[in-house]
């Protein structure tokens, strides 16, 4: 019988110890803030920012949400803003919400590299070492919840983006048996379809609603879906959960309520790990 992973319950289990940690910090007067910066109007990034605000309120900590239109702030000015936040001693963590607008492409690497590794809750700076990327932690938590090991497994990653696909490939590539990686552009091709039919686990994050049909994956496989988009104002993931073949899977993460809450919780967990160092 298929299991729909309850990401909200998993997130609560991660957040509860953080609430206790924040209470101790308040009593000892050792408090910092987390800065979450966003430029543009990307739906997934904005939804993530809203969820961050909700979790910060639940924990009882201070989140500074810095949101600007790309028409107002230039890439160079945003780079300076991120540098200033990173150097501020009252700031314990800095997150740049991705994706950035296309006109920021030439500055993206400089912006992410400007995040202090000691405050890099999203592991966006390549030299950050003290915490794992939140997407990696999400996969670790879900595999533990499902009672799965990747040893000897065939894994397909659909979507090789900077925030999800890329860190997952780098971290899990050597831990599984075979890993096949497809970008959002070639995720629907015949080679991808062949790999899906043999996969034990599919991790998707293309942002293309319903691109993955359960019948494309062999029965008994698991699906971890990071995809998020709005269709007719309704949140949808990459996995088409309306298909009757969804029952053939071992487990899957729904949208909403799957990877999203766990990803946000892991982000805050990184913040508390970094501010202990």
C-alpha positions in Angstrom: 0.0 0.0 0.0 1.3 3.4 -1.0 2.4 5.8 1.8 1.9 9.6 1.3 4.7 11.1 3.4 3.4 13.6 6.0 5.9 16.4 5.6 4.0 18.7 8.1 4.3 16.1 10.9 8.0 15.5 10.1 8.6 19.3 10.1 6.9 19.7 13.5 9.3 17.0 14.9 12.3 19.1 13.7 10.9 22.4 14.8 9.9 21.5 18.4 13.5 21.2 19.7 14.3 24.6 17.9 11.5 26.3 19.9 13.1 25.0 23.1 16.5 26.3 21.9 15.1 29.7 21.2 13.5 29.9 24.7 16.9 29.2 26.2 18.5 31.9 24.1 16.0 34.4 25.2 16.7 33.7 28.8 20.4 34.0 28.3 20.0 37.1 26.1 21.9 35.4 23.3 19.7 36.1 20.2 20.3 36.7 16.6 18.1 37.2 13.6 17.8 35.3 10.3 17.7 37.4 7.1 15.8 36.0 4.1 16.3 38.0 0.9 14.3 37.7 -2.2 14.2 39.6 -5.5 11.5 39.3 -8.1 8.1 37.6 -8.3 8.9 33.9 -8.6 5.9 31.9 -7.2 7.9 29.1 -5.6 10.4 31.5 -4.0 7.6 33.6 -2.6 5.7 30.6 -1.2 9.0 29.5 0.5 9.4 33.0 2.0 5.8 32.9 3.4 6.5 29.5 5.0 9.7 30.8 6.5 7.8 33.6 8.2 5.2 31.2 9.5 7.9 28.9 11.0 9.8 31.8 12.5 6.6 33.0 14.3 6.1 29.4 15.5 9.6 29.2 16.9 9.4 32.7 18.4 12.5 34.0 16.6 13.2 37.1 14.5 13.1 36.7 10.7 13.9 39.8 8.6 12.3 39.3 5.2 14.0 41.5 2.6 11.9 41.5 -0.6 12.4 43.8 -3.5 11.3 44.1 -7.1 14.0 43.6 -9.8 12.8 46.9 -11.2 13.9 48.7 -8.0 17.1 47.0 -7.0 20.0 46.3 -9.4 22.1 43.1 -9.2 25.1 45.2 -8.0 23.1 46.9 -5.3 21.6 43.6 -4.1 25.2 42.1 -3.9 26.1 45.0 -1.6 23.0 44.4 0.5 23.8 40.7 1.0 27.4 41.6 1.9 26.1 44.1 4.5 23.7 41.5 6.1 26.6 38.9 6.2 28.9 41.3 8.0 26.3 42.5 10.5 27.1 40.9 14.0 23.4 40.9 14.9 22.6 38.6 12.0 23.0 34.9 12.6 22.0 33.6 9.2 21.6 34.8 5.7 19.5 33.2 2.9 19.1 34.3 -0.7 15.9 32.8 -2.1 16.3 31.3 -5.5 15.8 31.6 -8.3 16.9 35.2 -8.9 15.6 37.1 -11.9 17.3 36.3 -15.2 19.0 39.7 -15.4 20.9 38.7 -12.3 22.6 35.7 -14.0 26.0 37.5 -14.4 26.0 38.4 -10.7 24.5 35.2 -9.2 27.8 33.6 -8.4 29.2 36.7 -6.8 26.0 37.2 -4.7 26.0 33.7 -3.4 29.8 33.7 -2.8 29.3 36.9 -0.7 27.3 35.0 2.0 29.5 34.4 5.0 29.9 30.6 5.3 29.4 30.8 9.0 25.9 32.3 8.3 25.0 30.4 5.1 21.9 28.5 6.2 21.1 27.5 2.6 24.6 26.2 1.8 24.6 28.5 -1.3 28.3 29.5 -1.0 30.4 26.6 -2.3 32.9 26.8 0.6 30.2 26.4 3.3 31.1 23.2 5.2 29.5 23.2 8.6 25.9 22.3 7.5 24.4 20.3 4.7 22.2 21.8 2.0 18.5 21.7 3.2 17.4 19.7 0.2 19.9 17.0 1.1 18.6 16.9 4.7 15.1 16.6 3.3 16.0 13.5 1.4 17.8 12.0 4.4 14.8 12.6 6.6 12.3 11.2 4.1 14.4 8.1 3.4 14.6 7.5 7.2 10.8 8.0 7.5 10.2 5.5 4.7 12.8 3.1 6.1 14.8 3.1 2.8 18.5 2.8 2.1 20.0 4.0 -1.1 22.7 1.3 -1.2 22.6 -0.5 -4.5 19.5 1.5 -5.6 18.8 3.0 -9.0 18.0 6.7 -8.6 16.7 9.2 -11.2 17.0 12.9 -10.5 14.8 15.1 -12.6 15.8 18.8 -12.5 19.5 19.7 -11.8 18.9 23.1 -10.4 21.2 24.9 -8.0 18.9 24.7 -5.0 17.7 21.1 -5.2 19.0 18.9 -8.0 22.6 19.9 -7.9 23.3 19.4 -4.2 21.4 16.1 -4.2 23.4 14.7 -7.1 26.7 15.8 -5.4 25.8 14.3 -2.1 24.0 11.1 -3.0 25.7 10.3 -6.3 28.2 8.0 -4.6 25.8 6.5 -2.1 23.4 4.8 -4.5 24.0 2.1 -7.1 23.3 4.1 -10.2 22.2 7.7 -10.6 20.7 9.2 -13.7 20.4 12.9 -13.9 18.1 14.9 -16.3 17.6 18.6 -16.6 14.2 20.2 -16.7 14.6 20.5 -20.5 15.3 16.8 -21.2 13.3 15.3 -18.3 10.5 14.3 -20.7 12.7 12.5 -23.3 12.9 8.8 -24.2 16.2 8.3 -22.3 14.6 9.7 -19.2 11.5 7.5 -19.6 13.7 4.4 -19.9 15.6 5.3 -16.7 12.3 5.9 -14.9 11.0 2.4 -15.7 14.1 0.9 -14.0 14.3 3.4 -11.0 13.9 2.5 -7.4 13.7 6.1 -6.4 12.8 9.3 -8.3 13.7 12.8 -7.0 12.1 15.5 -9.0 12.3 19.3 -9.0 11.6 20.6 -12.5 8.7 22.9 -11.5 6.7 21.5 -14.4 3.3 20.4 -12.9 2.4 16.8 -13.5 5.4 16.0 -15.7 5.9 12.7 -13.8 3.1 10.2 -14.1 3.1 7.3 -11.6 2.7 4.9 -14.5 6.0 6.0 -15.9 7.8 4.6 -12.8 8.0 0.9 -12.0 5.6 -0.4 -9.2 7.2 -0.3 -5.8 9.4 2.7 -6.4 9.4 5.9 -4.3 9.1 9.5 -5.4 10.4 12.6 -3.6 8.8 15.6 -5.2 10.4 19.1 -4.7 8.5 20.6 -7.6 6.2 23.5 -6.9 4.1 25.6 -9.2 0.6 27.1 -9.3 -2.0 25.8 -11.8 -5.4 27.6 -11.6 -4.2 29.0 -8.3 -3.7 25.5 -7.0 -0.3 24.3 -5.7 1.0 21.4 -7.8 4.2 19.3 -7.8 6.0 17.5 -10.6 4.2 14.3 -9.7 0.7 13.8 -10.9 -1.0 12.5 -7.8 -4.4 12.4 -9.4 -3.5 9.3 -11.4 -5.0 6.0 -10.2 -1.5 4.4 -10.6 -0.3 6.4 -7.6 -1.3 3.4 -5.5 1.5 1.4 -7.2 4.2 3.5 -5.6 5.9 2.5 -2.3 5.7 6.1 -1.1 5.6 9.7 -2.4 5.6 13.2 -1.1 2.4 15.2 -1.9 2.2 18.9 -2.9 1.5 20.8 -0.7 2.5 19.2 2.6 5.4 17.0 1.5 8.9 18.3 1.0 8.1 22.0 1.5 7.5 22.0 5.2 10.5 19.7 5.8 12.8 21.9 3.6 11.8 25.0 5.7 12.4 23.1 9.0 15.8 22.0 7.8 16.7 25.5 6.9 15.9 26.7 10.4 17.8 23.7 11.8 20.8 24.9 9.9 20.4 28.3 11.4 20.6 27.0 14.9 23.5 24.7 14.1 25.5 27.7 12.7 24.7 30.1 15.5 26.0 27.5 18.0 29.4 27.5 16.4 
